[in-house]
């Protein structure tokens, strides 16, 4: 099984090298928007991690090794091209074969992949929030957290609600969000973590005692999230 998996990764790496050679223009000044998506809903067994950086692609083998360094098992990988965008997907599980559900580990996965992007594609630093601290060039523009933050809640059946959060990205953001949600006694059932350049666009399936959130509880959660996602120096009224 391990030998078969190594062959699959070798073939996939060859596909990526072919795409890089034929699609990537090293003389171009254009820097695409890096995207990292962590999807817990689409596969019943594995957590899907999707990475794209325009027609450029990070070192697949190195990314796989970095994920294995977190005591994760990379079950398989796929690469697809849509227009000028090349996308790589990793299907990962814990060593015991279970889906990754711990928010701390999900954030470590996200930051590990972004760190790999910064290492192997340093030009991505000007398009990532983490580029300010760890990249060769900080983003030229910074997002206003108050303007960039949007929070919505809607029912997704009788037993759960869908929470959508869009805000300026920063290290540790996922853990902050989950802590805020659980502090108002709301359960997080699953999440889709989407980092698009400087912006985080996250979806959470949430519930309260096995049911969808009431309008009053939804508003309490939204107010709490808005309060804590603002800049520390922003003056706010108590919610």
N, C-alpha and C positions, 0 to 999 in steps of 0.2 A: 504493500500500500504506500509506504513512504517513497519507494523508488518510482512508483507511478506518479505520485504527487510531484516529485522533483522533475519528471519529464514534462508534466503539464506546465509547471512554472517555467521550464526552459523554453517551451514552445511559446508561451505567453510573452516572455521577455523578448524573444525574437520578433514577435509581432510588434511590440512596442518600439524596438530599435528600427524596424522598417518604417513605422509611422513617423518616428522622429526624423529619420533621414529624409523622407519624401515630403514632409509637411512643415517642419520647423525651419523658419528663416532666421538664422542667427544675426543677420544684419538689420532686422526690423527693430524699430524703436518702440513698437507697440507691446505693452505688457498686459496680458489677459488677466481676468479676475480669477483668482484661485477659489475653488469650491470644495468643501469637505462636508459630506452628508453621512450621518449615522442613522440608520433605519432599523428600528426594532420590530416593525409591523409586517413587512413584506414577506419575511421568511419565518416559518414556525419554529425552526431549529437554530438558525444562526443569526447573528447580528451582521447586517450589511454595512460596509464602509465604502463609500464611493468618493473618488478623488478625480478632479479634473483641473487642468490649468491651460485652457485653450488648446493649442496644438502641441504643447510641451507636456511632458509627463515625467514625474519624479522617478527615481531609481526604484523599480519594482522590487527587486531582490532585497535592497536595503530597507525598504519600508516593511517588507514581510519579516525580516530579521528583527526590526525594531518592535513590531507587534508581538513576535515570539518572545522578545525580551520582557514583555509584560506578563509572561506566563499565559499567553493566549495561543490557540491553535488556529492557523489559517487553513480552512478546509479546502477552498478553491478560489480562483480569481478569474475574472473575465475582462476583456477590453473591447470597447466598441467605439465607433466614430460616427458622430452626427454632425454633418457639415464640416466645420473647421475645428470642432471640439472632440478631443479624445478623452474617453472616460474609462477609468479602471475601477472595478469592484472587487472587494475582498469579502469573503464570507467567513466570519470568525466566530469561534466559540471559546469558552473557558476550557482548561485542560481536561475537565471532567465531562466535556461534551455539551454542557449547558449553554444557553444563550447568556450573553453579558447583560446584566440588569443593574449592577451597582453604579449609581451616578458618579462616584469617584473614579471608577475604572473607565466609564464612558468619557469623562473629561480627560483622563490620562491618554486614552486612545486619540482623542481629538488633538490634544497638544503635541503628542508624539508625531502624528502625521504632519501637522503644521511645522514643527521643528525640522522634520525631514525636508519639507518643501523649502524652508529657509536655507538649509544646508546645501541641497543639490540644485536649487534654483534661487540663488540669492536675489535675483531681480524681483522675486515675488514679495520681498519685504516691504516695498512701497505700497503694496495692495493689501497688506494684512495688519491688523491691530497689533499683533505680536512683533511686527517688524520694527516698531519703535524701540523696543527693548533688546531684541535679539538679532535684528537684521542689519544689513549693510547700509540701508537707506530707510529712514522713517517715512511714513505716509505724508505726502505734502498737505493733505487736508484731513482734518479730524471732524468726526461727526458730533453734532450737538446731541447729547443723550436725550434731552427733553423733546427735541424735534424728531429724532430717529426712533423713539420708543412708541410702539403700537401694541395694544393688548386687546384680544377679543376672546370671548367664550361663547360657545354654542352647544346645544345638546347633540349628542351623537348616539341616539337611541335612549331607551329608558334607564340604562344602567351606567352610563358614563357621559362625560362632556368632553369637548375638544377645546383645549386652550391653545391659542396662537400668540406667540410673543415675537416681536421684531424689535431689536435694539442694537446699540453699538456693541461690538464684540470686545471682550477683554478676558484675560486669563482667569479661570475659576468661575466664569459666568454660570455654567450649568449647575455647579454645586450651589451657588447662591440662589438660583431660581428654585431648585428642588427644596432647599431649606425653607425658603419663604412659603412655598406651597404647603409643605408639611406642617409648618408652624400654625397654619389656620385649619389644621386637622383634615386636610384634603389628601387623598391617596393618589400617587402617581402610578398608573398601570403600565404605561409604555411611553416612548418618546421618539421623536424624529429630530435630530440635531443637525441643522444646516448652517454652515458657515460660508458666507459669500463675501469674500474680501473683508471689508471692515464691518460688515453687518452680520448679526446672528439672527436666523429665522427659525425658531423652534416651535414644534408642535408637541403637546402632551395630552394623552388620554388620562383624564382624572375622574375621580368619583368620591362620593361621601357616603360611607356606610353601605356600599354596594349599589348606589343609585346616582343618577345624574345630579349635578349641583343645582340648588335652587337659585333663583335670581338674586336673592339677598346674599347668599354665600359667595356666589360668583363675583358680586360687586366688592365684597370684603377682600377676596383674593386679588382682584384687579387693583384695588386701592393699595394693598400691601406691596404688590409687585411694582407699581408705579412709584411708590414712596422709596423703596430700596434700590431701584434701578437708576435713580437719578444720580447726578454727580454728588459726591460727599459735600462739596462746598455750596450746593444749591440750597437756598432757604426754602423750607417746605412747611406747610401747616400740618398739624397732626391729623391723621385720618381717623 
